[in-house]
Amino acid sequence: MRQSDLFTKTRKEAPKDEVSKNAILLTRAGFINKEMAGVYSYLPLGLKVLKKIENIIREEMNALGGKELVLTSLQRKDVWEKVGRWDDKNVDVWFKTKLKDNVELGLGFTHDEQIVNLLTEYVSSYKDLPLYLYQIQTKFRNELRVKSGIMRGREFVMKDLYSFTRTEEEQDEFYEKAKKSYMKVFSRCGIGDITFCTFASGGTFSKYSHEFQTLSLAGEDIIYVDEKKNLAINKDVFDEEGLVTAGLKRDDLVERKSIEVGNIFKQGTKYTDPFNLYYQDENGKKQSILMGGYGIGVTRLMGTVVEVLSDDKGIIWPEEISPFQVHLVSLGNDENVIKLADEIYKTFQKEGIEVLYDDRNVRAGEKFADSDLIGISTRLVIGDKALESKKLEVKDRSSGQTTETDLKSFIKKFKK
């Protein structure tokens, strides 16, 4: 993409109504646009990052044996009444509406009930299980207060996977695999070294669950971290019983603030039994199905990366989720420089290297400032020096290191 064709523009000033770092930087850099409190549009640069995060999650969920689908956002009242979660007394974040014939509907804030109801049409035998289904989809929650930019909103993208298993052993095996898979996702998104599998409350489902918490002063949670074991425990279950169950010792823990980027929990038969979702075993006997829920807030994860991977100049995108692989910056108005930059841009396109080409007729200082703000992982500068030495100046956004290379070596590195 040529930057001159990019309809969004960077901003020098932060939006007056934003206080969170992720919202300020993403808005200034042209990744998102605030439509109303807790609701954001994702502009071309933001959408590219979002899709890359989604694809990482998709690859890891598929590797777990997950099958992707997309369930409807519009939800039937009678489906949710079976477990009592239509009632505002039990769930206070519903967006509800009515059809013209006065039939009540809700906008999905999660999909546990709907997916169980769906499976009553397809699962009846032990041969149909285990089953792991997931989706990456927009959710809606009528939060009273929204804050923290894209990390907590009324409309957001979430990955929710649901497991259906025959035995506790079968469920436990998948649960442990899911833990490892989640850490792969966060590592690939550049925050694996500061994200901890965290022992937490199971809420209404079970006594305990696991959250994935990323260390950040902007976080809303308090966790206690064992840095040697790479494990943590949430403040909610920080007592002797919780410590023993988690296998942690009080003296080994350090208190930290954190952002929850994912969670996994065992739901037992809370949803499957009320919907009469059973299976017949090898002897023809009816058996209950165990269910598990596994969530990652995709937009929340994107916001978290910005919160923890940024500096006073702007965003620092990890390579795998950078909107482009290379930010090609052409300096000056010399025809030979422009010609060389154009040729390199076309070469990158042919080689399949994702490149944002800053071909704008603006000062070098403005180009560098915008490049730092946008935060593409690698910057390649083409100016008079490149013409004279035939070497290209390469800057790594994360380390700040600048090196020189030739075009052939640079392309070889990125194709590898």
Helices and strands as residue ranges (DSSP letters): G 3-5, H 21-28, E 32-36, E 39-42, H 44-63, E 67-68, E 74-76, H 77-81, E 95-98, E 104-107, H 112-119, G 126-128, E 131-140, G 149-151, E 155-165, H 168-188, G 192-194, E 195-201, E 208-215, E 221-226, E 231-234, G 235-237, H 240-246, G 250-252, E 254-268, E 278-280, E 286-288, E 290-297, H 298-308, E 310-311, E 314-315, G 319-321, E 326-330, H 335-351, E 355-358, H 364-374, E 378-382, H 384-389, E 392-396, E 402-405, H 407-415
